[in-house]
Amino acid sequence: MIETAKVQETAVLVGLINQEQDERQAQEYLDELEFLADTAGAKVKKHFFQRLDVPNPATFVGSGKLIEIQNFIKVHEVDTVIFDDELSPTQLRNIERSLECKVLDRTNLILDIFAKRAKTAHAKTQVELAQYQYMLPRLTRMWTHLERQRGGIGMRGPGETQIETDRRIILDKIARLKVQLQKIDKQKATQRKNRGKLVRVALVGYTNVGKSTIMNMLAKSEVFAENKLFATLDTTVRKMVIGNLPFLLADTVGFIRKLPHGLVESFKSTLDEVREADVLVHVVDISHPGFEEQIETVNATLSEIETGEKPTIYVFNKIDAFQYIKKDDDDLSPKTRENLSLEELKNSWMGKNNTPSLFISATEKDNVEEFKKNLYEEVKKIHITRFPYNDFLYDIDWTKPDDEEE
């Protein structure tokens, strides 16, 4: 009998501890990298850390650590080594030569997941463009066996190296993909114009915080939601109504720290829904220990894609999964983030700043009506400026369930 079962790929992860990321952050980053590897279909065997002020320019980690990794992957027959930061072409070539196995960096892994998740022509084109942009400076590593002048019949004369040929081919493909994206963008822009003047609301946030679950809850739709990173790549737009107030709700691709710049550039057209939105709903996973840094990452990405100043509602989701470490009464040491209860967080800056902040559980439907009420009020502010003579707006009795509203 022939065995046809697919063997799961195994991997080890490598990260640095330095001034930019302490031991706790480095561990958190590798936990996220493991989630990425799991999403891509790999089983992680071990995490490797090294304290270095700056990455080694030749091998990212020191020679001793590289030998330690090499010994481990030989004993445990590991298929792939994944580094938490983007590797230079030189580092990739040197590490592969030393470890004699497949070597990926964070960027390559994210691109692989995006390629796997892309379903529409738009998403596939954007991923392909980002992949070629990533590949271009790494051709030397990929074609070392072809780094010679092509010769033979019909090839005499100046000739050109295989690398130069492939670089030209890739540059041509990049140019064609950019033209193709411009055409798709024009079609998307026409679609947005055809939606009229309806108020647009965009769900934004870190990957895997529950945006698609909230979309399904509000729009009563069946947007794909899964406990995986980047479950949603294509922007989904649904028309929905709260009370008697119609508006458009868009679910967008999740952000992530160290998101490759080329990928941000490629997906700017997908994020047009965010740029053109009237209201942003910034969804946060309150149960994640690093949610504050995730908020900063999302805000930095929003700034990078130039969304401008927009009314924003912060929605702290997954309160059902929130946990904290209660301090003993006789413990007089200062409280840390891990010691704050949900009530204390609600009373912190998140609950007191000028931006509306709500705490909900989309899966358990906790505080959903309060969220709808706040969303309704924000949309109504914009709606009445666009349609000043529209008389169908009215105050909703939020004590009634949805199916009792007229």
Salt bridges, closest charged atoms under 4 A:
GLU9 OE2 - LYS102 NZ 2.86
GLU23 OE1 - ARG51 NH2 2.88
GLU28 OE1 - ARG24 NH1 3.09
GLU28 OE2 - ARG257 NH2 2.98
GLU32 OE1 - ARG106 NH2 2.45
GLU32 OE2 - ARG257 NH1 3.17
GLU34 OE1 - HIS47 NE2 2.79
ASP38 OD2 - LYS228 NZ 2.95
GLU68 OE1 - LYS65 NZ 3.09
ASP84 OD1 - ARG106 NH1 2.67
ASP84 OD2 - LYS258 NZ 2.70
ASP85 OD1 - LYS258 NZ 3.17
GLU86 OE2 - ARG138 NH2 3.07
GLU96 OE2 - ARG141 NH1 2.76
GLU160 OE2 - ARG168 NH2 2.70
ASP185 OD1 - HIS122 NE2 3.49
GLU226 OE1 - ARG117 NH1 3.06
GLU265 OE2 - HIS261 NE2 3.62
GLU265 OE2 - LYS268 NZ 3.22
ASP272 OD2 - ARG192 NH2 3.39
ASP272 OD1 - ARG275 NH2 2.15
GLU273 OE2 - ARG192 NH1 3.91
GLU273 OE2 - ARG195 NH1 2.86
GLU276 OE1 - ARG192 NE 3.17
GLU276 OE1 - ARG200 NH1 2.88
ASP278 OD1 - ARG386 NH2 2.50
ASP285 OD2 - LYS318 NZ 3.67
GLU292 OE1 - ARG337 NE 3.97
GLU293 OE2 - ARG257 NE 3.52
GLU304 OE2 - HIS261 ND1 3.00
ASP331 OD2 - LYS327 NZ 3.08
GLU343 OE2 - LYS346 NZ 3.67
GLU344 OE2 - LYS335 NZ 2.57
GLU369 OE2 - LYS372 NZ 3.90
GLU378 OE2 - LYS381 NZ 3.29
ASP395 OD1 - LYS380 NZ 3.48
ASP402 OD2 - LYS220 NZ 3.76
ASP402 OD2 - LYS372 NZ 2.20
